[in-house]
Amino acid sequence: MHKAARNRALSADEKAANRLISSVRAKVERAFGTLKRGYGFFRTRYMGIPKVELEFLLNAMAFNLKKAVLMAGS
């Protein structure tokens, strides 16, 4: 995302790019925010890339399963 600074406004192209990026970014940030807030995934419990990757994948699967159940119930 492009950011304006003091004495430098965003150009029309930068604003358009931000608009395109923001729709995708909002969905991704919401998922990560839920993982951090709801699942406590702001710090890993294990050391090493394979263990951390497995922990993240399990959290992501739990998030997706919970979301699927809630969507099927509505």
C-alpha positions in Angstrom: 0.0 0.0 0.0 1.2 3.5 -0.8 1.2 6.0 2.0 1.0 9.8 1.9 3.6 11.8 3.7 3.7 15.4 5.0 3.8 17.7 2.0 3.3 14.8 -0.5 -0.3 13.7 -1.3 -1.0 10.4 -3.1 -1.3 10.5 -6.8 -4.4 9.2 -8.6 -2.5 6.1 -9.7 -1.4 5.4 -6.1 -4.9 5.8 -4.8 -6.2 3.4 -7.5 -3.6 0.8 -6.6 -4.5 1.2 -2.9 -8.1 0.6 -3.7 -7.3 -2.6 -5.6 -5.0 -3.9 -2.9 -7.2 -3.1 0.0 -10.0 -5.5 -1.0 -7.7 -8.5 -0.9 -5.7 -7.2 2.1 -8.8 -6.8 4.2 -9.7 -10.5 3.9 -6.2 -11.7 4.6 -5.8 -9.3 7.6 -9.1 -10.4 9.1 -8.1 -14.1 9.0 -4.7 -13.3 10.6 -6.4 -11.1 13.2 -8.8 -13.9 14.1 -5.9 -16.4 14.4 -4.1 -14.0 16.7 -7.0 -12.8 18.8 -9.2 -16.0 18.9 -6.6 -18.7 18.8 -3.7 -17.0 20.6 -1.4 -17.3 17.6 0.7 -14.2 18.4 3.6 -16.3 19.6 4.6 -19.8 18.6 4.8 -22.5 21.2 7.6 -24.5 19.5 11.0 -23.9 18.1 12.1 -24.7 14.6 10.5 -24.1 11.2 8.8 -27.5 10.7 7.1 -27.4 14.1 6.0 -23.8 13.7 4.7 -24.5 10.2 2.7 -27.5 11.5 1.3 -25.4 14.4 0.2 -22.7 11.9 -1.3 -25.2 9.5 -3.3 -26.8 12.4 -4.6 -23.4 13.5 -5.5 -22.5 9.9 -7.4 -25.8 9.5 -9.3 -25.2 12.8 -10.1 -21.7 11.6 -11.4 -23.0 8.2 -13.4 -25.8 9.7 -15.0 -23.5 12.2 -15.8 -21.1 9.4 -17.3 -23.9 7.3 -19.5 -25.1 10.1 -20.8 -21.5 10.7 -21.4 -21.0 7.0 -23.3 -24.3 6.7 -25.5 -23.4 9.6 -26.7 -20.2 8.2 
